[in-house]
């Protein structure tokens, strides 16, 4: 990583697998790769049976779909709300 010089000059957020070598780069932020995190949670569920890991895995898997559905949902205005001449909502 050091030899090619990309990470030492990078100032953003590194998304990685949690390999300890990445943590030596203190000049940038760090985030965990979602795929790696899901694999680690699956291991914790299968091998150790941790309920919290199962819940976290489910949350991480379903959050993007729920967010997408929420972003695409039509916003409705309650029937009792009207718009005045100046564009403000009134009830």
Secondary structure as the mmCIF struct_conf table of DSSP 4:
data_model
#
loop_
_struct_conf.conf_type_id
_struct_conf.id
_struct_conf.beg_label_comp_id
_struct_conf.beg_label_asym_id
_struct_conf.beg_label_seq_id
_struct_conf.end_label_comp_id
_struct_conf.end_label_asym_id
_struct_conf.end_label_seq_id
TURN_TY1_P TURN_TY1_P1 UNK A 2 UNK A 4
HELX_RH_AL_P HELX_RH_AL_P1 UNK A 6 UNK A 9
BEND BEND1 UNK A 12 UNK A 12
STRN STRN1 UNK A 13 UNK A 16
HELX_RH_3T_P HELX_RH_3T_P1 UNK A 20 UNK A 24
TURN_TY1_P TURN_TY1_P2 UNK A 26 UNK A 27
BEND BEND2 UNK A 28 UNK A 28
STRN STRN2 UNK A 29 UNK A 32
HELX_RH_AL_P HELX_RH_AL_P2 UNK A 34 UNK A 43
HELX_RH_PI_P HELX_RH_PI_P1 UNK A 44 UNK A 48
HELX_RH_AL_P HELX_RH_AL_P3 UNK A 51 UNK A 72
BEND BEND3 UNK A 73 UNK A 73
HELX_LH_PP_P HELX_LH_PP_P1 UNK A 74 UNK A 75
TURN_TY1_P TURN_TY1_P3 UNK A 79 UNK A 80
STRN STRN3 UNK A 82 UNK A 83
TURN_TY1_P TURN_TY1_P4 UNK A 85 UNK A 86
BEND BEND4 UNK A 87 UNK A 87
STRN STRN4 UNK A 89 UNK A 90
#
